[in-house]
């Protein structure tokens, strides 16, 4: 790979990193200051704040991984450095995905309207259930990170055998075992994806029934409940789209051992991977009325953007 391509990758990674830090940092500061001022926090704000914190850590891990990939690919790909990055990335990655899933479930149970007893039971206990999901997310994230230990052992054996150039039947068995464990590791992402898709379809069904009832009653479909449905659907759809893109990029970057000579492809996958934690933060800001209002007020308070005597669009 040429030096120009490496510098382009670094510039793109740095831009995504700065963008993600600005978006997620704003969420943490806005919700944190509100928490300190009011001495209380809603469950949705709590999830969004912790989601932003996890993505800040995730962005730092991806940035360090990208820098090592450019300046010392062998150090990044071998030994303890790779293992430390993988453990921290796996834990933070799964925690971030599960927190986004918890947010989707919370929106679904808070906004959707169904008369089924099971749904009503969950709706009445939404806070307790989402808290249990968050605790479960922490547990599963720890388990997914610890599951890498066996994979590291097999990988070190493969590296040792591959270094001798003696490709035996034992090597082939170990390589197949590593592939199986690697594929099984990616399956950790399926449960949160399935739960988010289920939340999306429930919201779609609820919105369709709600609009149909309004039309039968002769009421305008632009009521607060309809807007809440549409806003939650947009947030969940954006999460699903970015997550699928993120998952595809993750598969590319995680196959570097089985696809030799694909350094450029891995760097492209790394750049696409950073777009998910960076871009989704701004979707959360735009989908949250309080965060969006705070963001607009902050822009109007910037020097040079405010005329004398003008108090901004949200001033009393």
C-alpha positions, 0 to 999 in steps of 0.5 A: 500500500502506498503512503498516500493511501495510508495518509488518506485513511488516517485523515478519514479516520481522524475526521470520523473520530472528531465527528464522533467525539463531538456528537457523543461528547455533546450528548454526555455533557448535555444530559450530564449537566441536566442530571446535575441540575435536576438531580434526576434522569429519565431512563431514556436519557440514562441509556443514551448517555451511557451509549454515548460514553461507550461509543467514545471509548469505542472510537478511541479503540478504533483510532488506536487500532487504525494508527497501529494498522498504518505505522506498525501492522505486524505489531498490531496483528500479533501478540499481546497488542492484538489481544488487548485491543480485541478484548476492549473492543469486544466488550465495548462493542457489544455493550454499545450494541445492546444499549442501542437495543435497550433504547429501541425496546424502551421506545417500542414499549413506551410508544406502541399501543397493543391490547395483548395481555403480554404486551401490556404486562411488559408495558407496565413493567417497562422500567424494570425490564429495561434495567434488567436488559442493561444488567444483562448487557453488561454480563453478556459483554463480559462473557463475549470478551472472556470467550476470546481467550480460547480463540487467542490460544488457537490463534497462537498455535496457528501462528507457531505452526504457520511460522515453521512452514509445516502445514500438517493435518493438525494445522488444518484441524486447528485452522478449522477450529479457529474459523468455527470459534471466530464465526460463533463470536460474530453470532453475539451480534444476532440477538440484539439485531433480532430484538431491534427488528422486532421492536421496529415491526411492532412500532410499524404495526402500532403506527398503522393501527393508530393512523387507521383509527384516526382516519375512521374518527375523522381526526388529523393524523398529525397528532403527538402519538403519530409523531412519536411513532414516526420519530422512534421508527426513524431512530430504530431504522437508522440504527439497523441500517448503520448496524448492518453496515457496521457488521459488514465492515466488522466481518471484513476487518476480522478476516485478515488472517484468512485473507492475506494481502488485503491490508487496503480492504481491512483499512476500508472496513476500519473506516466504515466501522468508525462511521457507525458510532460517529454518525448514529450520535447525531441521529440520536440528537435529532431524534431527541427533542431536548437534545435537539433544542439544547444543540440549537440553543448552543448554536445560537449562542455562538459569537457572531451568530446572534444579533444584538437583542436576539434571544434565540428561537427557544427564548421565552 
